[in-house]
Amino acid sequence: MRKTIFSLLSLFAVLPLAAQQTDDLEQLQKFTRIYRYLTELYVDDEPMGPVIEGAIEGMLERLDPHSAYLTAEEMRGVRESLDGEFSGIGVEFNVLRDTVVVVNTIAGGPAERAGMRANDRIVRIDTLVAVGLTRVDVPKYLRGRRGTKVALEVVRPGVAGMLRFMLVRDRIPIHTVDAAYPASDGVGYIRVNRFGHTTFAEFREAYRRLGRPEALILDLQGNGGGLLDEAIALAGFFLPRGAVVVSTEGRAVPATDFETQSPGENLRGRLVVLIDESSASGSEIVAGAVQDWDRGVVVGRPSFGKGLVQRQISLPDGSAVRLTVARYHTPSGRVIQRPYEKGNRREYYLDHLRRYDDRVRDSLDAGAPAYRTLRTGRTVYGGGGIRPDVLVAPDTMGYSDYYARLVREGVFSDFVNNWLDRSRDSLAARYVDFPAFESGFEVSDPLVEALKTEGEQRGIAFDAAGYAASETVLRTQFKALAAQRLFGVDAYFRILNPVLNRAYIEAMSILSDWDGRGKPLLEPKK
C-alpha cells in the first residue's frame, strides 16, 4: 500500500509546472504527514489499506462522476470482461434460494464435456459447501488458473444420489454479442452488450453468419460502453474510409479526431440502431456517428450521456485509478457528456432517473443546442446524450406490483426452473428446433394457476388486477426462459423482442416501410 501511495503522488510530479503551485505542494505534504501520523501515532495497529483506499475514493468523488479508484479485485473482473475470456469450468449460473443452479453450460467448455447439464445444483466445490454462497462468491471458487482441477458435487433433479465431477479449468470465452438472428426476410438482428477486445470480431462473424442481411437492427440498449477502439471499429463497419467517428479534447491531451481506417463492410444497407437510458459511452459513440452521418435511424430513448474519457493508470498492487482527461464529441461537434456538478454524484444519477419522467423527457430538446448532420444537414440536438430520431416511451403498463414481487422474491424463477427440471426432456422431444417451439408452445392456463398457487404458498397473495396487467409480460417471459434453456440465448430474445421490446417493434415497422418511414427521417425537415 505504501508503494500505491507513492505511485499516486508521483502522478502529480509529471503534471505541467503550472499545476504545481505552492498551495498544491502544501496539500500534498499535508496528506503525507497525516499518513505518517496514522502509521506512527494512532492508538491501534490499524491496517492502512482500507484507510488509504477510502482516502483515494474520497479525493476522486470530489471530481467528475466518472473518475474512480478500482481495487485489485475489481480490476481482475474488469480485465476478464474486456479481454473476452477467463479461465474456469464454463457454466452460466444463478443463485436461487441459497443454491447454485447451472443455467447453461458453455459449448465446448469443461463442464459440457464432462456431462454437466442446465438445472444441475452445485452443492460442493472441492471441500467447500456451496449452499449459501452469493453470486459474487461463486466465481472465486469456480475460476482459477488454466489446467488446475476443481471437484464438484452436484444434485440433478430426477437422479438419485450425488453426482461427482472432476473438471480441469480451461479458457472460457466471454461473448459481448448476446444474440444474432434473422428477424424477418432480409432483416438481421444483432445485440451487443458491451465493447470488449473481441466485440468487433464477434459482430462481423454474426453479420456474416446471418448472410450479410440487406437490413439490420443493431441493439445497443443497456450497453454501458467499454473499449473505444472496438466502438470505433463497429461504427466504421457502416461508414466510408476517413469518416470521423468521434473526437476528444482535454486540458492535458491534444485534440484528436478518430477516423475509420478502411471502407465499411455495410455502407448502404438499411440500418436502425436501438438505444435507451442505459446506453452509455461506446454505444453513444456508435449511435452518434450513425446519426451524424445520416447513415441510419436511431430508435428508443435518450442515452445516458457519459462522454468523459478516462485514462486508466495501474498501481503496483494491481489496483488502478481512472482519471478523466478529456471529453467526447460526436462528428457534428455535440458533447456527449451531460452536465454535472463536481462532487455531487448522487444528484447526477438521480437527475438521470428524472430525465425519463414523461414531462421532463418531452422537454429535453427545449433550450438544447442544435447541430446539423454532416450529409443532409438535418437538425440534431446536443446537451448531453444521444436523442433518438424516433422516441419510444418506456413500457411500464405490464409491470404490476404483483408480478414484481413474484420476480423479486424468486418465486417466478424458482417455479420456471423446477418446471423445466421435470419437463426438459419431454419438451426437447416434442420441439426438435426453435421454429417448432416458437409456433407450437404456449404457457398453459394450468401452468399459470400452479405459479399463482406457488406464490400464495410463499406469502404473495394473488392480485387479480395485478395479474391482468402483467399477464402478457408473465407469459412471454415464461416462454422466453424456456426457449433459452432449450435453444440458447438467441431464442430468449427471439421470443421476447417481438412482444415486449417496443424499440424493436418500432424498428421492424420502420424497416418494413423504409421509403415511407425510414428515408424521410434522414432528410432535413422542409
N, C-alpha and C positions, 0 to 999 in steps of 0.2 A: 504493500500500500504506500510506503514511503516513495518507492520508485514512481508510482502513479502520480503522487503529489508533485514530485519534481518534474515529471513529464508535462503535467498541466501547466506548471509555472514556466516551463521552457517555451510553451506556445507564445507567451507574451514577449519572449526575448526576440522573436522573429517578426513581431509586428512593426509597421512603419514607425520611424522615430517620433512622428507627430503624436502617436498614441501613448508614448512613454513619458508623459509629463510627471512632475514631482508628485502630484496627488495620487496618480496611479501607482507609483512606486511605493508610496506610503501605505496604500491599501494592501498591496502585496506583502509588504513587511508585516502589517498587522495580522494578516492571515497566517503567515508562517509563525509569528510569535504565539498566537493562540494555539496552533498545532503543537508547538513546543511545550507550552504551559500544560496542555492536556496530558501529554505523554510524561511530563516530569513531575507535576504537582497534583493532579487530580486524585481524589481520595481513594478511588478504586482503580484496580488494574484493568482499565476498560479496553476491549478490542477496538482499535481505531478504524477498522474497515467500514462498519456501518456508519460511524460518525462522519467520516470524510465523504463517503458516498452521499450521505444526506446533505452535507455542505455543498457538494458539487451540484446535486439536483436543485438545491435552493438557489444557487447562483443562476443556473440556466432558466429556472422558472421566472426570473425577473426579466427575461428577454422575450423573444417572439414565441408563439405557441409550439413551434416545431424543433427548436434546438433542444437536445436531450442527451442524457447520460444513459448508457446501456451497460449493465453488469456483464461479467464474463459469461454467465449462464444465458443471459438474454442474447448475447452475441452469437453463441452457438446455435440458438434457434433461428436467428436472422440468417446466418450463413447457410443453414440447411434449406430454408425456404427459398433463398435466392439461387443457390447452387444447383437446385433441381434434383438433388439426390441426397440420401443419407444411408447409413449402414444399419440394418435392422432385420426383422423377420418378414416384413411385407404384409401387414394386416391394417385395415381400417377398422377402428374400434369405437365403441361408445361405452359409457359407464351408466348403467341403468340399475337404480336401487342398490348401489354399492357393488355391483357385479360388472366385470369387464366382459363385454359382449363383442364378438367379432362381427362387424357389419359386412365386410367384404375382404377377400384375400386378393392381393395384387398379383396379376398374371405373371407367372414365371418366378415369383418370389419363393423364399424358403418355406413359408407356411403352406402355400398352394402345393408345392412339390411334395411336401410331407403328408398331404391329405387333409389339412385343416379346412373347415367349411364356415360359411356365414352362419351366424347364430350359435356357434360354439361359445361356451362360457369358460374363460380362463380363470382358474381358481388358485393356481400356484405358479410362481415364476422362480425357478431354481428353488431355494429354500424359503422364499417369502410367500406368505399367504396374500393373495391378490385381492381378496374380498375387502372392500373398504378403501381401496386406492382411489385417488381422484384422477380426473383426466390429465392433470398436469404431471402427476406422479408416474403414470403408466409408461410413457416413453423413456423415462430414466432407466427402467429395467428391461424393456424390450429392445432398445437400441444399444449399440456398442460397436467396438472395432470389428471390421470385416474379418471373418474367419474364426471369431470366437463363438463358443457354444452357449446355448441357453436351453434349459429344460422346462417344459410346460406341462402342467396337469390341467386337463380340460374336461368339462361336463358337456356332453352332447345330448340335447333333448331326444328321448326315444331310444337311447342306447344305455344299457345297464353298465354301471361301474365307471371308473375313471379312465380317460384316455391319456396316454403319456406320449409326448413328442420331444425329441432331441433335435433342435434346429441349429444350423450353422448360419450366423448372420452374414448377410451379403449386401451389396449396394442395391438400394431401393430408389427408383425414380419418383420424384415429386412432380406431378403434372400441373402445369399452370393453365392448360386448356381443359376446362371442365367437361365440355360437351361439343360435339360436332356432328350434325346430322342433316339430311335433306328435309327442309321444312315443307316443300312442295316441289312440283316440277320446275327445275331451273333455279330454285331458291335454296341456298345453303344457310345454315345457322352455325355460328361458332361463338362459344362463350369463353372469355379469358378472365381468370380470377385475379391475376396479379402479373407483374413483369419480373421474371427471373431470368437466369442465364440461358434457359432453354426455350423461352416463350416464342420467339420468332420462328425457330426451327419447328416447334410443335404446331404453331399456327399454319406455317407453309405446308407441312405434311398433311394437316387436317384439310386444308383447302384443296390440295391435290387429290386426297382420298375421296373428297366429295365430287371429283370430276371437274374441278375448276368451274363452279356454277356461274351462270351469267348474272345472277343477283345474289347479294349476300347481306345477312343480318349479323353484324358484329356486336355482341353483347358485352358491354363493359360495366353493367350495373354491379355495384358492390366492389368494383376493382379499386383498391386503395393505392395502386401505383407500384413502385419498385425501381428497377434499373432503367436509367434514362436511355442508354444505348438501345435497349430492347424496344422501348416505346417508340423511339425514332425509327427503328427498323420496321416496326409494324405500320406506322404511318406512311413510311416510304413505299410500302407494298402497293399503295393506292395513288402515289404521286410520281411525277416525272423526275428525272435526274436533275439535281440542283435546286429543287424546291426547298425553301426554308420550312422546317418543321417547328422549331421553337428557338427562341433567343434568350440569352441570360445576360444580366448586368448586375454588378455589385460594387461596393466601395473598394475592395481589395482584389478583385478579379477583373480581367479585361472583358469587355462586352464581346459576346460570341454568338454567331449565327450557326445553328446546326442544320446542315442541308442533307438531303438524300444523296447517296453516293452512286446509285445505279437506278436505271429506269424501273418503275414499279411493275410488278407482275400483273396487276389488275388496274389498268388505267381508265377503263371505260365502263365496266360493269355497274349495274345499279347497286347502290350501297346505302344501307341505313345503319347508323351507329346508335346503340341504346346506352343511356347514362341515367344515373339517379343521384340522390343526395349523398351517397357513399362512394361515388366515383371521384377519385382524387389523383392529383399529381400526374403520373404517367398516363392514366386514362383520360385526364383532361387535356394533356398534350396531344394525344391522338385525336380526340374529338374536336379540339380547337383547330388543329391543322386541317382536318377533313372539312370543317365548316368554313374556315377562312379561304380555302382554295376552291370552295363550291364543288367539292368532289362528291359529297353525299349528304344525306339528310340526317340530322341529329334529332332523336326522339327520346322523350322521357321527362325527367325533372332536372332542375338546375343542379349542377355538380357541387361538390364540397367547397371548392375554392382553396386548394393547397398549392400555392405557386411559389414556395420558397425552396431554394436549393441548399441542401445540407452537404457539407464536407465531413466525411467520417474519418476521425483521427484515432488510430489504435493506440492503446496504452499497454504497458509491459505485462500487466496481469491478465490480459485477454479482454478487458473491458474496452469501451470506446466512448468518445464524445462526438456528438453530431452538432456542428455549428452551422448556422445559416450564414451563407456567404453571398448569396445572390437571389434574384427574383426571375421567374419565368415570364416570358411574353409570348403570346401566340403570334403567328406570322403577320397578322394585321396590326400588331402592337398592343393588343389587350393584355393587361396584367391579370394573371390567373388568380393570384392570392387575393382573398377578400380582406377587407380592413380588420384590424385588430388593435387592441390596446396592450402595450407591453406589460407583462407581469400579471395579466388578468386572464388566465387560461380558462377559468370556469365560465366567465361571461362569453368568451369566444365560442365555446362549444354549446352553451345554452342558446346563443344567437343563431348558431347553425340549425338548431331544432326549431326556433321560432320562424326562421325563414320559410318554413314549409307549412305554416299556418295559411289557410286559404287567402285571408285578406292581405297578408304580407307577400305571399307568392304572386298574387295578381298585380302587386305594385312594384315588383322587383326592378322593372325597367324604368320606373319613374325616376328621373334625375340621373340615371346611369349614363356614362359617356358612350356615345355612338361611334362606331367604326365602320369601315367599308371593307367588304370582302375583296379578294385580290383578282378575281376573274370577272365577275359580273357586277361588282360594286354595290351589292345589296347591303342593307344595314344589319349589323350585329352589335351587341351591347357588351361593354366591359363592366367594371365594378366588382370583379371577383367571380370566379367560377365560369362555367360554360352554360349559356342559356340554350336550351334545345330549340330547334326550328319548329317542332311540334311538341307542345306541352301536354303531358298525360298526368292527370291528377292521381295521387295515391289512392288505392282501393282499400278503404277501411271498413266498408259496409259488411264484409263477410267475416270479420273477426270480432266475435262477441266475447264477453267475459267468461261465459260457459266454456267455449272452445279453448280460450286462452288458458283456463285452469286445467283442462284435460291435457294440454300440451305441457304447460309449465310444471305440473306435478308428476309428469312422467307416465300418466295413465295411457295416453294415446300411443306413445312409442312402445310401452310395455305390451299393450294389447296387440299391436301390429306384429311385434317380434314373436310373441307367443303363438299367435295365429299362424305365422309363417313357419315356425318350428313344426307345427302339426301338418301344414298344408303344402310345404315347399315341393315335395316330391310329386304330389298329385297335380299341382299347378304346372310343374315342368313337363309332366307327361301330357297334360291337356293342351298347353300352349307351347308349341315347338319353337316359335320365334316371336319377336316383338309384334309384328303386324297382327298375328293371331291373337295375342294378348290384348293389344290396343282395341281391336274391334270386338273381341269376344268376352272380355272380363268386365264385370260390373260389381261394385260393392253392394252386396245384397242387403235387404232390409233386416233379415235375422242377424246378420253380422253387425249392423249398426246398433240393433237392440242389445246385443251382447256387450258392445262397447259402452252403451249407456249404463247397463247394469254394473259393469266393472267400475265405472265412475262412481256410482252410488255406493258401492261396497267400500270404496276408498274415500268416502266423505264428500263427494262432489254431487250435490243434488241436481237432478235433471231439471233443466230450464228450457221449457218448450219454445219460448220466444228466442232465446239464445241459440238453440239448436236450429231453428228455422232460418235465422240469419246466417248461420255458418255451415249449413248443410252442404252446399256446393264445395266450399273450401275443404271441409272434413272428408267428403267422399273422394275428391280429387287428390288430396294429399295421401289418403289411404292407398289409392290405386297407384300413385306415383312411387310410393315407398315399396310397394310390392313389385313394381316393374324394375326398380333399382336392384332389389335383391336377386331378381331372376335374370336380368339382362344388362346390368351395369348402369353407370351414372347417366349416359346418354338417354337411356329410357326414362329416367326420372324427369328430365327436362322436356322430353317429348310428350309426356302426359301433362305436365304442369303448365308449360308455356301457353298452349292454345286456349286454356281455360282461365288461368289466374294472372298471367303476366300481361298487364294492359299495354305496356310499351311494345311488347312482341306482337300482340294482336293488331295494334296500330301500324306497326312496321309491315306486317303482312298485307294489310289493306293498301298501304301506300305503294308497295312493290307490285301489287296486282293491278294497279291503275297508275303506273308511273307517269305516263304522259299527262294524265288529268290531275294527279296529286303530287307526284314527286318532282317533276321538272319545274313546275311553277314555283315551288318553294326555293329553288336555287336561282331564280331570276329576280332582278330588282323590282320592287313594287312600283307600279305605274301611277 
